Amino acid sequence: MIRLTTTTMLMLETHPAEIDLDRGRLAAAIDALIACAQACTACADACLSESSVAELTKCVRTDLDCADICSTTARVLSRHTGWDAGIRRSLLEACATACESCADECERHANMHEHCRICAEACRNCEQACRDLLAATG
């Protein structure tokens, strides 16, 4: 296994509770969630600064929804005392869906707005990380 040195991984390595997931995969998912939330927030803000803002209304809404869902999922996945597998699974599924939807919307504007292309990429990465973690949970 590749040893991650992110703060997320360091926190997981030092957590005294038993974690029923591969810590590397969990850390990668949390990091992808945080990166996606940041990209979506920045993309929404950039869309609001575009001269064609009226054409980007759906993109802004989708960005903000995805950012909120990713942030919440990252926070919940960072807590390991008294896991609720059902909640974890539901959040990961919702997050993967939100990321897919946001990436689809941002890709519609990616040829005109570089921030949308970057956001779509972050969303696709996050969607995959969520699906990978879901697959690992069985």
C-alpha positions, 0 to 999 in steps of 0.5 A: 500500500502507498503510504499517504502523508496527508493530515487526514491519513495521519489522523486516521493512523492515530485514532484509537478506535477500531476503523472497519475500513481500509484507512488509506481508502478512507483517507483518499475519500475524505481528501477527495470530498474536501477537494471537491467541496472546495472546487464546487464552492470556488466554481459557484463563486466564479460563475457568479462573476461571469458576464453570462451569470444568468446562463449559469444559474443551474451550475451555481445551484448544483455546485453549492448543493454538491459542496454542501453534500461533500462537506457533510460527508467528509465530516461524518466520515471523519468520526469513527466512534460508534459508526452507523453503517447505514448512514455512512452508505446513504451519505456516500451514495448521495455524494456520488450522485451529487458529484455525478450531477455536478460534473455533468452540469459543469462539463456543459460549460467547460469549453467556455469556463476553465473553472467549470472544467476543473470543478467537473474533474474534482467531482468525477474524482470524488464520485469515484472515491465515494464509489470505491469506498462504497464497494469496500464496505460491501 
